[in-house]
């Protein structure tokens, strides 16, 4: 996909000179501003911190990745600006925040509580986007930082996978290898333990991280929460213990269970078991993202059948 080259003059005007009013996000890489161009196009503009060479490298990696992909469930790169020492990337504007916001901050009143059908749809769309990266993109791409803060929601609550700063293109010379040796990068609580231990990156590393996101969606609990008992700070460890005791439904978000019919509850349980399969310690036992996508699509079809009957 072609990215347009913007001038700094255009960007300064679109962001009102990077005003605080237009600031919509901050992170280790730098800042994100809302930008409105003369033709009415609304965008999100990412600006790297001055002197942050790691952040600049990650942004250049994003350009390299996003110029090669085109899928409705992946955030779209509109363009970039290379006039300054700071790199500037311009993305389509996704207005409804992150999946993390909706799962863990909806009590603030700013973010909507997600119904079970919405959660299934978001999970399916995200899985489709990741399956595209693994199986349809040429060369294949491993995201390396799948987490709920990197899943954006648009006005219809459709999912868009974002933040490709750590993503890895699988070169032709590596294509026949079962894994790529690379320093473990990602986010605490989502990182594939096998990748962390052995530095062996595979598509199943993304599958593991996505399994953590599925648990978040089912329980509305954070991947890492220091308010939980010390041994259960990590959501995966906590849920695996619960599942061993066959008490999975006890930790499903209580609001989701309220008024849920038999079929809805059954799909929640199946969703939990799907998450567990993604989190298998042995990567060869985990499903592919395509298999995960197909399974979630199947759960949606069951749920739609039930909804049409009621």
C-alpha positions as CSV (number, residue, x, y, z in Angstrom):
1,X,0.0,0.0,0.0
2,X,1.5,3.4,-1.0
3,X,2.0,5.9,1.8
4,X,1.9,9.7,1.0
5,X,4.7,12.0,2.0
6,X,3.4,15.0,4.0
7,X,5.2,18.3,4.6
8,X,5.8,19.5,8.2
9,X,3.7,22.6,7.3
10,X,0.7,20.4,6.5
11,X,1.1,18.4,9.8
12,X,1.7,21.5,11.9
13,X,-1.6,22.9,10.6
14,X,-3.5,19.7,11.0
15,X,-2.4,19.3,14.7
16,X,-2.6,23.0,15.5
17,X,1.2,23.0,16.0
18,X,1.0,19.8,18.1
19,X,-1.3,21.4,20.7
20,X,-2.1,19.7,24.0
21,X,-5.7,19.7,22.9
22,X,-4.8,17.4,20.0
23,X,-2.7,15.1,22.1
24,X,-4.5,11.7,22.3
25,X,-1.8,9.3,23.5
26,X,1.8,9.0,24.9
27,X,4.2,6.1,25.2
28,X,7.8,5.0,25.3
29,X,8.1,5.8,21.5
30,X,6.7,9.4,21.8
31,X,3.3,11.0,21.4
32,X,0.2,10.6,19.2
33,X,-1.8,13.6,18.0
34,X,-5.2,13.9,16.3
35,X,-4.7,15.7,13.0
36,X,-7.4,17.1,10.7
37,X,-6.2,18.0,7.2
38,X,-7.7,20.6,4.8
39,X,-9.7,18.0,2.9
40,X,-11.4,17.0,6.2
41,X,-9.4,13.7,6.6
42,X,-9.0,12.9,10.3
43,X,-5.8,11.1,11.2
44,X,-3.6,10.0,14.2
45,X,-0.1,11.3,13.9
46,X,2.7,9.5,15.8
47,X,5.8,11.6,16.7
48,X,8.9,10.0,18.0
49,X,10.8,11.5,20.9
50,X,13.9,13.5,19.9
51,X,17.0,11.4,20.3
52,X,15.0,8.2,20.8
53,X,16.8,6.1,18.2
54,X,15.0,2.9,19.3
55,X,11.7,4.6,18.8
56,X,12.8,5.9,15.4
57,X,13.9,2.4,14.4
58,X,10.5,1.0,15.4
59,X,8.7,3.6,13.4
60,X,10.7,2.9,10.3
61,X,10.0,-0.8,10.8
62,X,6.2,0.1,10.9
63,X,6.5,1.9,7.6
64,X,8.3,-1.1,6.1
65,X,5.6,-3.5,7.4
66,X,2.5,-1.4,6.8
67,X,3.4,-0.6,3.2
68,X,3.3,-4.3,2.4
69,X,-0.1,-5.2,4.0
70,X,-3.7,-4.4,3.2
71,X,-6.4,-5.9,5.4
72,X,-9.6,-4.4,7.0
73,X,-8.5,-5.6,10.5
74,X,-5.0,-3.9,10.3
75,X,-4.6,-0.2,11.0
76,X,-3.9,1.7,7.8
77,X,-0.8,3.9,7.3
78,X,-1.8,7.1,5.5
79,X,1.7,8.5,5.1
80,X,4.8,9.9,6.8
81,X,6.9,13.0,7.1
82,X,10.7,12.9,6.9
83,X,11.6,16.6,7.1
84,X,12.5,16.7,10.8
85,X,14.9,14.9,13.1
86,X,11.8,13.4,14.6
87,X,10.0,10.8,12.5
88,X,6.3,11.4,11.9
89,X,3.8,8.7,10.9
90,X,0.3,9.4,9.9
91,X,-2.4,6.7,10.4
92,X,-6.1,6.5,9.8
93,X,-7.9,7.8,12.9
94,X,-9.6,5.0,15.0
95,X,-12.0,6.9,17.4
96,X,-13.2,4.4,20.0
97,X,-9.9,3.8,21.9
98,X,-8.4,0.4,22.6
99,X,-9.8,-2.9,23.6
100,X,-7.9,-2.4,26.9
101,X,-9.9,0.8,27.5
102,X,-13.2,-0.9,27.0
103,X,-12.3,-4.0,29.1
104,X,-10.7,-2.3,32.0
105,X,-11.7,1.4,32.1
106,X,-15.4,1.3,31.2
107,X,-16.3,2.2,34.8
108,X,-15.0,5.7,34.1
109,X,-18.0,6.2,31.8
110,X,-15.9,7.2,28.8
111,X,-15.7,3.7,27.3
112,X,-18.6,1.4,26.5
113,X,-19.0,-2.0,28.2
114,X,-18.6,-4.6,25.5
115,X,-21.4,-7.2,25.2
116,X,-20.5,-10.9,24.6
117,X,-21.4,-10.7,21.0
118,X,-19.2,-7.6,20.6
119,X,-16.3,-9.4,22.2
120,X,-16.6,-12.4,20.0
121,X,-16.7,-10.1,16.9
122,X,-13.6,-8.2,18.1
123,X,-11.8,-11.5,18.8
124,X,-12.7,-12.8,15.3
125,X,-11.6,-9.7,13.5
126,X,-8.3,-9.6,15.4
127,X,-7.7,-13.3,14.7
128,X,-8.4,-12.7,11.0
129,X,-5.9,-9.8,10.9
130,X,-3.2,-11.9,12.6
131,X,-3.9,-14.9,10.4
132,X,-3.5,-12.6,7.3
133,X,-0.1,-11.6,8.6
134,X,1.0,-15.2,9.2
135,X,-0.5,-16.9,6.1
136,X,-1.4,-14.3,3.4
137,X,1.2,-11.5,3.6
138,X,4.3,-12.0,1.4
139,X,6.7,-12.4,3.1
140,X,4.9,-13.6,6.3
141,X,4.9,-11.2,9.3
142,X,5.1,-12.0,13.0
143,X,3.5,-9.1,15.1
144,X,5.5,-9.8,18.3
145,X,3.5,-7.4,20.5
146,X,-0.1,-8.7,20.4
147,X,-2.0,-7.2,23.4
148,X,-5.3,-5.4,24.2
149,X,-3.7,-1.9,24.0
150,X,-2.7,-2.7,20.4
151,X,-6.2,-3.5,19.3
152,X,-8.1,-0.4,18.3
153,X,-11.8,-0.1,17.9
154,X,-13.6,2.1,15.3
155,X,-17.0,3.8,15.6
156,X,-18.7,0.4,14.9
157,X,-16.5,-1.3,17.4
158,X,-14.7,-3.2,14.6
159,X,-11.1,-4.2,15.5
160,X,-7.9,-2.9,14.0
161,X,-4.6,-4.4,15.0
162,X,-2.0,-1.6,15.5
163,X,1.7,-1.0,16.5
164,X,4.0,-2.9,14.2
165,X,7.2,-1.4,15.7
166,X,8.4,-4.8,16.9
167,X,7.0,-6.8,14.0
168,X,9.3,-9.1,12.1
169,X,9.2,-9.9,8.3
170,X,10.0,-13.6,7.7
171,X,12.6,-13.4,4.9
172,X,12.7,-16.0,2.2
173,X,15.9,-17.5,3.6
174,X,14.1,-18.1,6.9
175,X,10.9,-19.4,5.5
176,X,11.7,-23.1,5.7
177,X,13.0,-22.8,9.3
178,X,10.6,-23.7,12.1
179,X,11.6,-20.6,14.0
180,X,13.7,-17.4,13.9
181,X,16.4,-16.7,16.6
182,X,15.9,-13.2,17.8
183,X,16.1,-11.3,21.2
184,X,12.8,-11.7,23.1
185,X,10.7,-8.5,22.8
186,X,7.1,-7.9,23.8
187,X,5.1,-7.1,26.8
188,X,5.1,-8.6,30.3
189,X,2.1,-10.9,30.7
190,X,1.7,-11.5,27.0
191,X,5.1,-12.9,26.1
192,X,5.3,-16.5,24.9
193,X,7.4,-18.3,27.6
194,X,9.1,-20.5,25.0
195,X,10.2,-17.4,23.0
196,X,11.4,-15.8,26.2
197,X,13.5,-18.8,27.2
198,X,14.9,-19.8,23.9
199,X,14.7,-16.7,21.7
200,X,12.9,-18.8,19.1
201,X,10.2,-16.6,17.4
202,X,7.4,-18.3,15.5
203,X,3.9,-17.6,14.4
204,X,2.8,-19.5,17.6
205,X,4.4,-16.7,19.7
206,X,1.6,-14.4,18.4
207,X,-0.9,-17.2,19.1
208,X,0.2,-17.3,22.8
209,X,-0.1,-13.6,23.2
210,X,-3.5,-13.6,21.5
211,X,-4.6,-16.4,24.0
212,X,-3.9,-13.9,26.8
213,X,-6.1,-11.3,25.1
214,X,-8.9,-13.9,24.8
215,X,-8.6,-14.5,28.6
216,X,-8.9,-10.7,29.2
217,X,-12.0,-10.6,27.0
218,X,-13.6,-13.5,28.9
219,X,-12.8,-12.4,32.4
220,X,-12.3,-8.6,32.1
221,X,-9.2,-9.1,34.2
222,X,-5.8,-7.6,33.3
223,X,-2.9,-9.7,32.0
224,X,-0.8,-8.4,34.9
225,X,-2.4,-7.1,38.0
226,X,-0.4,-6.5,41.2
227,X,-3.6,-6.2,43.2
228,X,-4.1,-9.9,42.8
229,X,-2.4,-12.4,45.2
230,X,1.3,-12.5,44.5
231,X,1.2,-16.0,42.9
232,X,-1.7,-14.9,40.6
233,X,-0.4,-11.5,39.4
234,X,-0.1,-13.2,36.0
235,X,-3.5,-13.9,34.5
236,X,-2.4,-17.0,32.7
237,X,-1.1,-18.7,35.8
238,X,-4.3,-17.7,37.7
239,X,-6.7,-19.0,35.0
240,X,-4.7,-22.2,34.5
241,X,-5.2,-23.0,38.2
242,X,-8.9,-22.2,38.0
243,X,-9.3,-24.4,34.9
244,X,-7.5,-27.3,36.6
245,X,-10.1,-27.0,39.4
246,X,-12.8,-27.0,36.6
247,X,-14.1,-23.6,37.8
248,X,-13.6,-21.6,34.5
249,X,-17.2,-20.2,34.6
250,X,-16.5,-18.7,38.1
251,X,-14.0,-16.2,36.6
252,X,-16.0,-15.2,33.5
253,X,-17.0,-11.5,33.8
254,X,-20.2,-11.6,36.0
255,X,-21.9,-8.9,33.9
256,X,-21.5,-11.1,30.8
257,X,-23.2,-14.0,32.6
258,X,-26.1,-12.0,33.8
259,X,-29.1,-12.9,31.8
260,X,-27.1,-15.1,29.4
261,X,-28.8,-18.1,27.9
262,X,-27.6,-21.6,27.9
263,X,-26.0,-21.3,24.4
264,X,-24.3,-18.0,25.3
265,X,-22.8,-19.6,28.4
266,X,-21.6,-22.6,26.4
267,X,-19.9,-20.3,23.9
268,X,-18.1,-18.6,26.8
269,X,-16.8,-21.9,28.1
270,X,-15.7,-22.9,24.6
271,X,-14.0,-19.5,24.2
272,X,-12.1,-20.2,27.5
273,X,-10.9,-23.6,26.3
274,X,-9.8,-22.1,23.0
275,X,-7.8,-19.5,24.9
276,X,-6.2,-22.4,26.9
277,X,-5.2,-24.2,23.7
278,X,-3.4,-21.0,22.5
279,X,-1.5,-20.9,25.9
280,X,-0.1,-24.4,25.7
281,X,3.4,-24.4,27.0
282,X,4.5,-26.4,23.9
283,X,4.1,-24.2,20.8
284,X,3.6,-27.2,18.5
285,X,0.4,-28.0,20.4
286,X,-1.1,-24.5,19.9
287,X,-3.5,-23.9,17.0
288,X,-2.6,-21.6,14.1
289,X,-4.2,-18.2,13.9
290,X,-6.3,-19.4,11.0
291,X,-7.6,-22.3,13.2
292,X,-8.3,-19.8,16.0
293,X,-10.1,-17.5,13.6
294,X,-12.2,-20.4,12.3
295,X,-13.2,-21.5,15.8
296,X,-14.3,-18.1,16.8
297,X,-16.3,-17.7,13.6
298,X,-18.0,-21.0,14.5
299,X,-18.9,-19.7,18.0
300,X,-20.3,-16.6,16.4
301,X,-22.5,-18.7,14.1
302,X,-23.8,-20.7,17.0
303,X,-24.6,-17.5,18.9
304,X,-26.3,-15.9,16.0
305,X,-28.4,-19.0,15.6
306,X,-29.4,-18.7,19.2
307,X,-30.1,-15.0,19.0
308,X,-32.3,-15.4,15.9
309,X,-34.4,-17.9,17.8
310,X,-35.1,-15.6,20.8
